[in-house]
Amino acid sequence: MDALKKRWSPLAFSSRPVERELLQQLFEAARWAPSSFNEQPWRFVYACRDDEAYLTFLDCLVPANRIWAKHAPVLMLTVAKTFYDYKNNENPFALYEAGMAMGNLLAQATEMGLVVHQMGGYSKKMAVEKLGIPEGFEPVAMAAIGYYGDPEKLPEGLREREQQVRTRLAVDAISSQNVFGK
Ligand SMILES: Cc1cc2nc3c(=O)[nH]c(=O)nc-3n(C[C@H](O)[C@H](O)[C@H](O)COP(=O)(O)O)c2cc1C
């Protein structure tokens, strides 16, 4: 599928804002992911550049991510609800399911011409404290969302990283019939 082939995680973001309508469509795509008991444990909290909270999101990132992510017009945190409504049991699939919703969001973003770069390099503690994440919810990963920018404007080092060839394990290395790994 085109959206899967084209998706990547760039470092160069344009300052062009993301239209509100498109943001809504990202969450609409995420909404239709599957989940155990259909509990839909994914939550998304985000800030656009003009929002006061934008700088708080930026502060949560480690400096190595802040360097390039500060140009993205939207910063987001994906959050997982770790207990089912049903009997308040722990949901062992919460992160997996939040990831599936994110997968939908990524495909939708690519289809609409947006780019998304996810980041594990952030302070969970700060995110919980400053972004008001309540008990029973766990921050998963942050993401920069926007339009692709000009890689020539990236500082050296990042420019090289941007041009690196993307690689993947072979299909045989990640899938096997009958016995794991053979
Ligand atoms: C959960 C998660 C955490 C990541 N954390 C970071 C990060 O902190 N900084 C960064 O520059 N990229 C981060 N990435 C992006 C990966 O490096 C990238 O997805 C991977 O190299 C594959 O490249 P591609 O997305 O262009 O296919 C992260 C991706 C995921 C899914």
Ligand as a Chemical Component Dictionary entry (heavy atoms), coordinates in Angstrom:
data_LIG
# 
_chem_comp.id                   LIG 
_chem_comp.type                 NON-POLYMER 
_chem_comp.pdbx_formal_charge   0 
_chem_comp.three_letter_code    LIG 
# 
loop_
_chem_comp_atom.comp_id 
_chem_comp_atom.atom_id 
_chem_comp_atom.alt_atom_id 
_chem_comp_atom.type_symbol 
_chem_comp_atom.charge 
_chem_comp_atom.model_Cartn_x 
_chem_comp_atom.model_Cartn_y 
_chem_comp_atom.model_Cartn_z 
_chem_comp_atom.pdbx_ordinal 
LIG C1  C1  C 0 8.418  4.218  19.804 1  
LIG C2  C2  C 0 9.403  4.948  18.924 2  
LIG C3  C3  C 0 10.345 5.767  19.504 3  
LIG C4  C4  C 0 11.228 6.510  18.706 4  
LIG N1  N1  N 0 12.080 7.399  19.303 5  
LIG C5  C5  C 0 12.791 8.250  18.530 6  
LIG C6  C6  C 0 13.514 9.322  19.120 7  
LIG O1  O1  O 0 13.503 9.543  20.340 8  
LIG N2  N2  N 0 14.206 10.150 18.288 9  
LIG C7  C7  C 0 14.240 9.981  16.930 10 
LIG O2  O2  O 0 14.877 10.783 16.242 11 
LIG N3  N3  N 0 13.535 8.978  16.344 12 
LIG C8  C8  C 0 12.806 8.115  17.101 13 
LIG N4  N4  N 0 12.039 7.131  16.515 14 
LIG C9  C9  C 0 12.041 6.984  15.046 15 
LIG C10 C10 C 0 12.785 5.726  14.614 16 
LIG O3  O3  O 0 14.177 5.942  14.728 17 
LIG C11 C11 C 0 12.386 5.362  13.173 18 
LIG O4  O4  O 0 11.027 5.055  13.125 19 
LIG C12 C12 C 0 13.185 4.166  12.643 20 
LIG O5  O5  O 0 14.550 4.500  12.520 21 
LIG C13 C13 C 0 12.684 3.702  11.291 22 
LIG O6  O6  O 0 12.704 4.753  10.379 23 
LIG P1  P1  P 0 11.407 5.188  9.577  24 
LIG O7  O7  O 0 10.340 5.557  10.589 25 
LIG O8  O8  O 0 11.831 6.371  8.741  26 
LIG O9  O9  O 0 10.968 4.022  8.763  27 
LIG C14 C14 C 0 11.196 6.360  17.285 28 
LIG C15 C15 C 0 10.243 5.508  16.718 29 
LIG C16 C16 C 0 9.353  4.816  17.515 30 
LIG C17 C17 C 0 8.321  3.942  16.860 31 
# 
loop_
_chem_comp_bond.comp_id 
_chem_comp_bond.atom_id_1 
_chem_comp_bond.atom_id_2 
_chem_comp_bond.value_order 
_chem_comp_bond.pdbx_ordinal 
LIG C1  C2  SING 1  
LIG C2  C3  SING 2  
LIG C2  C16 DOUB 3  
LIG C3  C4  DOUB 4  
LIG C4  N1  SING 5  
LIG C4  C14 SING 6  
LIG N1  C5  DOUB 7  
LIG C5  C6  SING 8  
LIG C5  C8  SING 9  
LIG C6  O1  DOUB 10 
LIG C6  N2  SING 11 
LIG N2  C7  SING 12 
LIG C7  O2  DOUB 13 
LIG C7  N3  SING 14 
LIG N3  C8  DOUB 15 
LIG C8  N4  SING 16 
LIG N4  C9  SING 17 
LIG N4  C14 SING 18 
LIG C9  C10 SING 19 
LIG C10 O3  SING 20 
LIG C10 C11 SING 21 
LIG C11 O4  SING 22 
LIG C11 C12 SING 23 
LIG C12 O5  SING 24 
LIG C12 C13 SING 25 
LIG C13 O6  SING 26 
LIG O6  P1  SING 27 
LIG P1  O7  DOUB 28 
LIG P1  O8  SING 29 
LIG P1  O9  SING 30 
LIG C14 C15 DOUB 31 
LIG C15 C16 SING 32 
LIG C16 C17 SING 33 
# 
